[in-house]
Amino acid sequence: MDNPHSTTSSLLVTGGLGLDTLVMPDGEVRHEIGGSAWFASLAAAFFLKPRLLGVVGGDFPLAERDRLESLGVDTAGMVVLADEKTFAWKCLYHADPDKRKTLELHPNVEESYRPRLSEAERRCPFLLLANMRPDFQRRVLDQMAGEPFVALDTIDFWIRERRNELLQMIRRTRLLLLNDEEATLLTGEPDPHRAGRALLALGPEFAVVKLGSRGSLGFAQREDWHVPAQLVENPVDPTGAGDSFAGALMATLAVAEKRDAAALRVAMEAGARIAAITVQGFSARALIAGLERERAGG
């Protein structure tokens, strides 16, 4: 995969940076580095050098920030508030890896953080608002210059707890990304095809409904399409696959400098390839290993 690190990044990724606890059918994994922006920026780094905007607390292992930088992510916008705790998320996975439930979500440091974008960040023509509180997403978007191509992702928790704020944000975005359960929760449509069309009625130009191991559905005003998932034998952990999909998708659009339905379909295919890497290890371990191999020329 091409990785033009010598060029100034055209993609800003913002969202959650946190510590995850994953309750799996065969056991529990605690304090894994995670968060939507963590996965999305790593995925984007396969294609370009994304700018990362986010916040962590004093309990976050800063060696991981250095490793992120070494893997091709611009971490200048990653803020550390040493006296506070990092965002924490606990998730239950069922025997069906496409099904999950948020058990706990502790914003912690995100409660007090107020993002301030640099001039370079403000002028990025592509912006991924990965899953985070809708008010945080709004504060970032309010500071952007020009008319960036904005993609927004979220989860069931914010749909339930901050629905009105979220709907206001959706009206300001070009591309909405949700999984099938989230799309149903937001629209009331149990069928993912009808849900996808209903998402467009909320205001975005494009929508993508992620179906996990069944691929993804893309929607534009006059067409829709299906992109299959990449086959993975014995997947280990689906955590972050949707965020990786979104990061790779947006990086592909940014590299191509295109914003139409045809480009979106190609970008979804790239997202499927990177998501397939993600599920081959716990949390972001397989994603990081893949980037390390690329950096080493392997």
C-alpha positions as CSV (number, residue, x, y, z in Angstrom):
1,M,0.0,0.0,0.0
2,D,1.3,3.5,-0.9
3,N,2.3,5.6,2.1
4,P,3.4,9.1,1.0
5,H,4.9,10.2,4.3
6,S,6.9,13.0,2.6
7,T,3.7,15.0,1.9
8,T,1.8,17.2,4.3
9,S,-1.2,15.2,5.7
10,S,-4.6,16.1,4.2
11,L,-6.4,14.0,6.8
12,L,-7.2,15.0,10.4
13,V,-8.4,12.2,12.7
14,T,-10.1,12.9,16.0
15,G,-11.9,10.8,18.4
16,G,-11.4,8.7,21.5
17,L,-8.1,7.5,22.9
18,G,-8.5,5.2,25.8
19,L,-8.0,2.0,27.7
20,D,-10.3,-0.9,26.8
21,T,-11.6,-3.8,28.7
22,L,-12.9,-6.6,26.4
23,V,-15.1,-9.3,27.8
24,M,-14.9,-12.1,25.3
25,P,-16.7,-15.5,25.3
26,D,-13.5,-17.2,26.5
27,G,-12.1,-14.6,28.9
28,E,-11.4,-10.9,29.6
29,V,-8.6,-8.6,28.3
30,R,-8.0,-5.5,30.4
31,H,-6.4,-2.1,29.8
32,E,-5.7,-2.6,26.1
33,I,-4.7,0.7,24.3
34,G,-7.7,1.6,22.2
35,G,-10.2,4.2,21.3
36,S,-11.7,5.1,17.9
37,A,-8.9,7.6,17.0
38,W,-6.2,5.1,18.0
39,F,-7.5,2.5,15.5
40,A,-8.5,5.0,12.8
41,S,-5.1,6.8,12.8
42,L,-3.2,3.5,12.7
43,A,-5.3,2.4,9.7
44,A,-4.9,5.7,7.9
45,A,-1.1,5.4,8.4
46,F,-1.0,2.6,5.8
47,F,-1.8,5.3,3.2
48,L,-0.6,8.7,4.4
49,K,0.6,10.5,7.6
50,P,-2.6,11.4,9.4
51,R,-2.8,14.2,12.0
52,L,-4.2,12.8,15.3
53,L,-6.1,15.0,17.7
54,G,-7.1,13.7,21.0
55,V,-6.5,13.6,24.8
56,V,-5.3,11.1,27.3
57,G,-4.7,11.2,31.1
58,G,-1.7,10.6,33.2
59,D,-2.3,6.8,33.3
60,F,-1.8,6.5,29.6
61,P,1.5,4.8,28.7
62,L,3.4,7.5,26.8
63,A,5.7,5.0,25.1
64,E,2.6,4.1,23.0
65,R,2.4,7.7,21.8
66,D,6.1,7.5,20.7
67,R,5.4,4.2,18.9
68,L,2.4,5.7,17.1
69,E,4.6,8.5,15.9
70,S,7.2,6.0,14.7
71,L,4.5,4.2,12.7
72,G,3.7,7.3,10.7
73,V,1.1,9.2,12.7
74,D,1.5,12.9,13.5
75,T,0.8,13.0,17.2
76,A,1.4,16.7,17.8
77,G,-2.3,17.1,18.5
78,M,-2.3,14.4,21.2
79,V,-2.7,16.2,24.5
80,V,-1.7,14.6,27.9
81,L,-3.5,15.9,31.0
82,A,-1.4,14.3,33.7
83,D,-3.7,14.8,36.7
84,E,-6.7,13.1,35.0
85,K,-7.6,9.6,34.0
86,T,-7.8,8.3,30.4
87,F,-11.2,7.5,28.8
88,A,-12.2,3.9,29.6
89,W,-14.5,1.6,27.8
90,K,-15.8,-1.9,28.7
91,C,-17.4,-4.0,26.0
92,L,-19.1,-7.4,26.0
93,Y,-18.8,-9.6,22.9
94,H,-21.2,-12.4,22.2
95,A,-20.4,-15.7,20.5
96,D,-21.3,-13.9,17.2
97,P,-18.3,-11.6,16.8
98,D,-20.5,-9.1,14.9
99,K,-22.6,-8.5,18.1
100,R,-21.4,-6.4,21.0
101,K,-22.7,-4.4,23.9
102,T,-21.2,-1.4,25.7
103,L,-21.1,-2.3,29.4
104,E,-19.3,0.8,30.8
105,L,-18.1,4.0,29.4
106,H,-16.1,6.5,31.5
107,P,-15.3,9.8,29.7
108,N,-12.8,10.8,32.4
109,V,-10.3,13.3,30.8
110,E,-12.7,14.0,28.0
111,E,-15.1,15.8,30.4
112,S,-12.7,18.7,30.9
113,Y,-10.8,18.7,27.6
114,R,-11.5,21.5,25.1
115,P,-9.7,20.9,21.8
116,R,-7.7,23.7,20.2
117,L,-6.7,23.1,16.6
118,S,-3.5,24.3,15.1
119,E,-3.6,26.2,11.8
120,A,-2.4,23.1,10.0
121,E,-5.1,21.0,11.6
122,R,-7.8,23.5,10.8
123,R,-7.0,23.5,7.1
124,C,-7.0,19.7,6.5
125,P,-9.4,19.1,3.6
126,F,-10.5,15.7,5.0
127,L,-11.8,15.3,8.6
128,L,-12.7,12.0,10.3
129,L,-14.8,12.6,13.5
130,A,-14.3,9.1,14.9
131,N,-16.5,8.0,17.7
132,M,-16.5,10.4,20.6
133,R,-18.9,12.6,22.5
134,P,-21.0,14.6,20.0
135,D,-20.1,17.9,21.7
136,F,-16.4,17.2,21.3
137,Q,-17.0,16.4,17.6
138,R,-18.9,19.7,17.3
139,R,-16.0,21.7,19.0
140,V,-13.6,20.3,16.5
141,L,-15.8,20.9,13.4
142,D,-16.5,24.5,14.6
143,Q,-12.8,25.3,14.3
144,M,-12.3,23.8,10.8
145,A,-11.5,26.2,7.9
146,G,-13.1,26.1,4.5
147,E,-15.3,23.2,3.5
148,P,-13.6,19.9,4.5
149,F,-15.1,16.5,3.6
150,V,-16.4,15.5,7.0
151,A,-17.1,11.9,8.0
152,L,-18.7,11.0,11.3
153,D,-18.8,7.8,13.2
154,T,-20.5,7.0,16.6
155,I,-21.7,4.2,18.8
156,D,-25.0,3.0,20.4
157,F,-24.1,4.8,23.7
158,W,-24.2,8.3,22.1
159,I,-27.3,7.5,20.0
160,R,-29.1,6.7,23.3
161,E,-27.7,9.3,25.6
162,R,-27.1,12.3,23.3
163,R,-29.4,11.7,20.3
164,N,-30.4,15.4,19.7
165,E,-26.8,16.6,19.7
166,L,-25.8,13.7,17.4
167,L,-28.6,14.5,14.9
168,Q,-27.4,18.1,14.8
169,M,-23.9,16.9,14.0
170,I,-25.1,14.5,11.3
171,R,-26.7,17.3,9.4
172,R,-23.3,19.0,9.2
173,T,-21.4,15.9,7.8
174,R,-20.9,14.6,4.3
175,L,-20.5,10.9,5.2
176,L,-22.1,9.0,8.1
177,L,-20.6,5.7,9.2
178,L,-22.6,3.3,11.5
179,N,-22.8,-0.4,12.0
180,D,-26.1,-2.2,11.3
181,E,-27.3,-2.2,14.9
182,E,-26.5,1.5,15.3
183,A,-28.2,2.3,12.1
184,T,-31.3,0.5,13.3
185,L,-31.2,2.2,16.7
186,L,-30.9,5.6,15.0
187,T,-33.6,5.1,12.3
188,G,-35.9,2.5,13.7
189,E,-35.4,0.4,10.5
190,P,-34.4,-3.2,11.1
191,D,-33.4,-3.9,7.5
192,P,-29.9,-2.4,6.9
193,H,-30.8,-1.4,3.3
194,R,-33.8,0.6,4.5
195,A,-31.8,1.9,7.4
196,G,-29.1,3.2,5.0
197,R,-31.6,5.1,2.9
198,A,-33.1,6.5,6.1
199,L,-29.7,7.7,7.2
200,L,-29.4,9.9,4.1
201,A,-32.7,11.5,5.0
202,L,-31.0,12.8,8.1
203,G,-28.8,15.1,6.0
204,P,-25.5,13.5,4.9
205,E,-24.6,13.1,1.2
206,F,-23.3,9.6,1.8
207,A,-23.9,6.8,4.3
208,V,-22.0,3.6,5.0
209,V,-23.6,0.8,7.1
210,K,-20.9,-1.6,8.4
211,L,-22.0,-5.3,8.5
212,G,-19.0,-6.8,10.2
213,S,-18.1,-10.1,8.6
214,R,-20.7,-9.5,6.0
215,G,-19.0,-6.5,4.5
216,S,-20.5,-3.0,4.2
217,L,-23.3,-1.1,2.3
218,G,-22.7,2.2,0.7
219,F,-25.4,4.7,0.0
220,A,-25.6,7.8,-2.2
221,Q,-28.7,9.8,-3.3
222,R,-29.2,7.7,-6.5
223,E,-27.4,4.5,-5.8
224,D,-26.3,1.9,-3.3
225,W,-23.8,-0.9,-3.3
226,H,-22.3,-3.7,-1.3
227,V,-18.6,-4.2,-0.6
228,P,-17.8,-7.7,0.8
229,A,-15.5,-8.2,3.8
230,Q,-12.1,-9.8,3.3
231,L,-12.1,-13.4,4.4
232,V,-10.2,-14.0,7.6
233,E,-9.8,-17.5,9.0
234,N,-10.2,-17.7,12.8
235,P,-10.5,-14.0,13.6
236,V,-9.3,-13.1,17.1
237,D,-10.9,-9.9,18.1
238,P,-13.3,-7.5,16.2
239,T,-12.5,-4.5,18.4
240,G,-11.6,-1.5,16.4
241,A,-12.4,-3.1,13.0
242,G,-15.0,-0.5,12.3
243,D,-12.7,2.3,13.3
244,S,-9.9,0.9,11.2
245,F,-12.3,0.6,8.3
246,A,-13.2,4.3,8.7
247,G,-9.6,5.4,8.9
248,A,-8.5,3.5,5.9
249,L,-11.5,4.7,3.9
250,M,-10.9,8.4,4.7
251,A,-7.2,8.1,4.0
252,T,-7.9,6.6,0.6
253,L,-10.3,9.5,-0.3
254,A,-7.7,12.0,1.0
255,V,-4.9,10.5,-1.1
256,A,-7.1,10.4,-4.2
257,E,-8.5,13.9,-3.4
258,K,-11.9,12.7,-4.5
259,R,-15.3,13.0,-2.8
260,D,-17.8,11.1,-5.1
261,A,-19.6,7.8,-4.9
262,A,-17.2,6.0,-7.2
263,A,-14.2,7.0,-5.0
264,L,-16.2,6.1,-1.9
265,R,-16.7,2.5,-3.2
266,V,-12.9,2.2,-3.8
267,A,-12.3,3.6,-0.4
268,M,-14.7,1.1,1.2
269,E,-12.7,-1.7,-0.4
270,A,-9.5,-0.3,1.1
271,G,-11.3,-0.1,4.5
272,A,-12.3,-3.8,4.2
273,R,-8.6,-4.8,3.7
274,I,-7.4,-3.0,6.7
275,A,-10.3,-4.1,8.9
276,A,-9.3,-7.7,8.0
277,I,-5.8,-7.1,9.4
278,T,-7.2,-5.6,12.6
279,V,-9.3,-8.7,13.6
280,Q,-6.3,-11.0,13.4
281,G,-5.1,-9.9,16.8
282,F,-6.3,-8.5,20.1
283,S,-7.1,-4.8,20.0
284,A,-4.6,-3.0,17.7
285,R,-1.8,-5.6,17.9
286,A,-2.2,-7.0,14.4
287,L,-2.6,-3.5,13.0
288,I,0.6,-2.3,14.6
289,A,2.5,-5.5,13.5
290,G,1.3,-4.9,9.9
291,L,2.6,-1.3,10.0
292,E,5.9,-2.4,11.5
293,R,6.4,-4.8,8.7
294,E,5.7,-2.1,6.1
295,R,8.2,0.2,7.8
296,A,10.8,-2.5,7.8
297,G,10.2,-3.1,4.1
298,G,8.4,-6.5,4.6
